[in-house]
Amino acid sequence: MISTKWKEPPEMRRIYRPINVDQEWPFSPLAKSAIRYCPVTVMGGAKENWIGHKIMVPFKFEGKYTVKSVKAEGGRKHLDTIQQS
């Protein structure tokens, strides 16, 4: 009889939890106002515990975009707007 359960080795068993959307994360802007940016440009960064994340212009955007405003460095929640273009 073939087992329908996939058995993971102990070292592969991890618990992944979604991020807390109410928590503030430290944000460091790199983008400047009134400058044109293209897709994949790094606009800033945020740290989640010891892991650094880059916030980028999405890959699917086409052309160049001018940034109107950028939020100052500080704590930001998951869905906060950090820049407008």
N, C-alpha and C positions, 0 to 999 in steps of 0.2 A: 504494500500500500504506500502511495506517495503522500508525503505530508504537504498540506496546503499552507502551513506557516513557514515563513522564512525566519531562520534563527540567526541572529547577529552574534558575532563574537563579543565578549564583554567589553573590549576596548572600543567597540563601535557604538555602544549604547550611550547616547547623550540625550539630554533634555534641552530642547530649543524652545525658548519662550519668546513671544513677540515683544517688541520694545514697548515701554510704557509711554503712551502718547501724551500724558500729562506732565512728564518729567522734562525739565529744561536741560539742554545739552550746550556745552560751550562752543560758540561759533566764532570763527576767525575769518573775516572777509579778505579776499585777495583782489576782487574786481574793483574798478574805480568807475565813478559816474562819467557819463559823456564819452565813453570809449566804446568802440565797436568790437564785438566778440563773435566768434563762429562756434559751430558745434564742437563738443568735446573740450572746450576751454574750461579750466578749473576756476570756479567763481569764489570758492572759499573752502573751509574745512570745518569739521566737527569731530570731537573725540567722544567715543563711547567706551567708558572705562579706559583701558589701555590701547584700544584700537582707534586709529585715525581714519576718518572717512573724508573723501574728496567730494565736494558738491560741484557738479559740472553742468554745462549747457547740454541738454539731451542730444543724443546721437541723431535722432530723427529730424531735428530742426535743419532747415536748409537756408543758406544765405548767411548774412551777418546781421547782428542785432546791436543796437545802441542801448546801454544801460542808463536808465533815468535816475535811479537812486539805489543805494546799497545801505542796508542796516548796519549799525555800528557793532563792534565786537561785543559779545556778551552772551547770556543764556537765551536759547531759542527752543521752542517746543517743536515737535515733529512736523506739524503742518503749518508753521509760521512762514510768512513770505519774507524772504531775505533780500530780494532785489526785484526791481521792476524794469521791464524793457519795452 
